[in-house]
C-alpha cells in the first residue's frame, strides 16, 4: 500500500483509515482565514456501507489501497461459500456469504462484480449488477380491475429474493429489478 498526499485526492480513490477501507465520494479544499488549509471529505465504506465525513490537513499522507472491480460468473453455493469463476481465466474463487452484498439477488450463471484489493489479491466483497432481469417464480394472481390504480403485491424471484411488484405481473414473467433498492423497474417483453 502506497502513501499518498491529500493533494493527490480524487473522487473514487480508496484509502485506509483505522484499518477500514473508504472510497472518496467528495472532497473540498478549504483555506480558512486563520490556521492552515485542510481538505473536507465525504467517505463511503468499501466493505461496509458506512458513510463518514473527515477532515485532513493539507499535505497529510494517507494509505491508498488499489481496488479493482472485476466481473465474475456465479457458479454455485456450498454452505456459506459462494463460488465465482473469472470469465477469461476460468479461475474459481470462493467468497464467504458475509462478504456478499444483496446475496438474495444472485442466481446461478449470473455475472457479478467482485471488488478485489490488488496488493493482497483479497476479495473485499461481491455484489450483483445494479439492474438485472429476473423471472418471477411465485406471486398470487392479480384480481381483475386491480391494475388501474397501481397497487402492489409481493413476488418471489427465481433467486429467492422477494420484492413488491404491480398487480398485473404474473408467475413466469420476466421483470427488471433495481438490486440497490430492491424495487421493480419494468416488465421485460
ChimeraX attribute file (.defattr): number of C-alpha atoms within 10 A of each C-alpha:
attribute: neighborCount
match mode: 1-to-1
recipient: residues
	/A:1	14
	/A:2	12
	/A:3	12
	/A:4	16
	/A:5	16
	/A:6	18
	/A:7	14
	/A:8	9
	/A:9	19
	/A:10	13
	/A:11	13
	/A:12	14
	/A:13	16
	/A:14	23
	/A:15	25
	/A:16	16
	/A:17	11
	/A:18	5
	/A:19	7
	/A:20	11
	/A:21	19
	/A:22	25
	/A:23	22
	/A:24	19
	/A:25	17
	/A:26	15
	/A:27	18
	/A:28	12
	/A:29	16
	/A:30	14
	/A:31	12
	/A:32	9
	/A:33	7
	/A:34	6
	/A:35	7
	/A:36	10
	/A:37	15
	/A:38	19
	/A:39	20
	/A:40	17
	/A:41	19
	/A:42	18
	/A:43	24
	/A:44	20
	/A:45	18
	/A:46	20
	/A:47	17
	/A:48	14
	/A:49	11
	/A:50	10
	/A:51	13
	/A:52	11
	/A:53	13
	/A:54	10
	/A:55	14
	/A:56	16
	/A:57	16
	/A:58	17
	/A:59	14
	/A:60	13
	/A:61	15
	/A:62	17
	/A:63	15
	/A:64	20
	/A:65	21
	/A:66	15
	/A:67	22
	/A:68	14
	/A:69	15
	/A:70	14
	/A:71	20
	/A:72	24
	/A:73	22
	/A:74	23
	/A:75	18
	/A:76	16
	/A:77	16
	/A:78	9
	/A:79	8
	/A:80	11
	/A:81	16
	/A:82	20
	/A:83	18
	/A:84	27
	/A:85	20
	/A:86	16
	/A:87	13
	/A:88	8
	/A:89	7
	/A:90	11
	/A:91	10
	/A:92	15
	/A:93	16
	/A:94	17
	/A:95	20
	/A:96	16
	/A:97	16
	/A:98	11
	/A:99	18
	/A:100	19
	/A:101	18
	/A:102	17
	/A:103	18
	/A:104	15
	/A:105	22
	/A:106	26
	/A:107	21
	/A:108	14
	/A:109	13
	/A:110	16
	/A:111	21
	/A:112	21
	/A:113	20
	/A:114	24
	/A:115	20
	/A:116	18
	/A:117	18
	/A:118	14
	/A:119	11
	/A:120	11
	/A:121	11
	/A:122	12
	/A:123	19
	/A:124	17
	/A:125	21
	/A:126	27
	/A:127	20
	/A:128	25
	/A:129	19
	/A:130	13
	/A:131	16
	/A:132	15
	/A:133	15
	/A:134	21
	/A:135	18
	/A:136	23
	/A:137	18
	/A:138	17
	/A:139	19
	/A:140	13
	/A:141	12
	/A:142	16
	/A:143	9
	/A:144	9
	/A:145	9
	/A:146	13
	/A:147	14
	/A:148	9
	/A:149	9
	/A:150	10
	/A:151	13
	/A:152	16
	/A:153	15
	/A:154	14
	/A:155	24
	/A:156	19
	/A:157	24
	/A:158	18
	/A:159	16
	/A:160	16
	/A:161	19
	/A:162	19
	/A:163	18
	/A:164	15
	/A:165	24
	/A:166	20
	/A:167	23
	/A:168	18
	/A:169	21
	/A:170	18
	/A:171	15
	/A:172	14
	/A:173	15
	/A:174	18
	/A:175	19
	/A:176	16
	/A:177	23
	/A:178	16
	/A:179	22
	/A:180	13
	/A:181	11
	/A:182	16
	/A:183	15
	/A:184	17
	/A:185	15
	/A:186	15
	/A:187	16
	/A:188	11
	/A:189	6
